[in-house]
Amino acid sequence: MILKKEWPVVFQLLSVGFFVAFALLVPTVIGFYFDRKLAHHLPYLTLSGLGLGTVLMFVGVYRMVQPYLKENEKPKNQSLEKPNPGDING
């Protein structure tokens, strides 16, 4: 069972999934529409939209997940520090 304080994290991670879907889908559909409208035989604009959506997706997901990466990095760095020999606690 998920604790109530973890629900905001769950919703933020679900939003990452929706962002991935829309970041790939919207530019690809726009490119597909213009390929059909301009009667291109090769899907240049569809592939360009897919490429643009992929770049937007990676940048957006990185920015959305970055706080969690920094949060997980802090305890790891603290545990790797060597204790000071002159420290009272050891």
BELVEN-V828100 format. One record per residue. PHI is phi as a letter, one per 30 degrees, with the letter a starting at -180 (none if undefined). PSI is psi in degrees with one decimal (NA if undefined). BURIAL is b if it has 16 or more other ideal C-beta (glycine too) atoms within 10 Angstrom, else e. Layout:
phi:PHI psi:PSI burial:BURIAL
phi:PHI psi:PSI burial:BURIAL
//
This chain:
phi:none psi:137.3 burial:e
phi:d psi:131.4 burial:e
phi:d psi:154.2 burial:e
phi:d psi:-31.8 burial:e
phi:d psi:-16.1 burial:e
phi:d psi:-8.3 burial:e
phi:d psi:-42.1 burial:e
phi:e psi:-35.0 burial:e
phi:d psi:-40.6 burial:e
phi:d psi:-43.9 burial:e
phi:d psi:-35.6 burial:e
phi:d psi:-40.5 burial:e
phi:d psi:-33.6 burial:e
phi:d psi:-35.6 burial:e
phi:d psi:-28.4 burial:e
phi:d psi:-41.8 burial:e
phi:d psi:-44.0 burial:e
phi:d psi:-37.5 burial:e
phi:d psi:-42.3 burial:b
phi:d psi:-46.3 burial:b
phi:d psi:-47.1 burial:e
phi:d psi:-34.2 burial:e
phi:d psi:-31.1 burial:b
phi:d psi:-37.7 burial:b
phi:d psi:-46.4 burial:e
phi:d psi:-52.8 burial:e
phi:d psi:-32.5 burial:b
phi:d psi:-42.7 burial:b
phi:d psi:-39.2 burial:e
phi:d psi:-44.4 burial:b
phi:d psi:-39.9 burial:b
phi:d psi:-41.9 burial:b
phi:d psi:-46.8 burial:e
phi:d psi:-30.6 burial:e
phi:d psi:-43.6 burial:b
phi:d psi:-40.2 burial:e
phi:d psi:-38.2 burial:e
phi:d psi:-0.9 burial:e
phi:h psi:44.9 burial:e
phi:d psi:143.9 burial:e
phi:d psi:-27.0 burial:e
phi:c psi:143.6 burial:e
phi:d psi:60.4 burial:e
phi:d psi:-46.8 burial:e
phi:d psi:-32.2 burial:b
phi:d psi:-45.7 burial:b
phi:d psi:-35.5 burial:e
phi:d psi:-41.5 burial:b
phi:d psi:-39.2 burial:b
phi:d psi:-40.8 burial:b
phi:d psi:-44.8 burial:e
phi:d psi:-42.3 burial:b
phi:d psi:-36.2 burial:b
phi:d psi:-43.3 burial:e
phi:d psi:-45.7 burial:e
phi:d psi:-38.2 burial:b
phi:d psi:-48.0 burial:b
phi:d psi:-43.6 burial:e
phi:d psi:-45.1 burial:e
phi:d psi:-43.3 burial:e
phi:d psi:-39.5 burial:e
phi:d psi:-43.3 burial:e
phi:d psi:-32.5 burial:e
phi:d psi:-31.3 burial:e
phi:c psi:-14.3 burial:e
phi:e psi:-42.3 burial:e
phi:d psi:-35.4 burial:e
phi:d psi:-35.4 burial:e
phi:d psi:-42.0 burial:e
phi:d psi:-37.1 burial:e
phi:d psi:-39.9 burial:e
phi:d psi:-22.3 burial:e
phi:d psi:-33.0 burial:e
phi:d psi:-52.7 burial:e
phi:d psi:-33.4 burial:e
phi:d psi:-43.0 burial:e
phi:d psi:-37.1 burial:e
phi:d psi:-36.1 burial:e
phi:d psi:-21.5 burial:e
phi:d psi:-12.8 burial:e
phi:d psi:137.1 burial:e
phi:d psi:142.1 burial:e
phi:d psi:146.9 burial:e
phi:d psi:127.9 burial:e
phi:e psi:-27.3 burial:e
phi:d psi:-0.1 burial:e
phi:d psi:141.4 burial:e
phi:d psi:-38.4 burial:e
phi:d psi:-6.1 burial:e
phi:j psi:NA burial:e
//
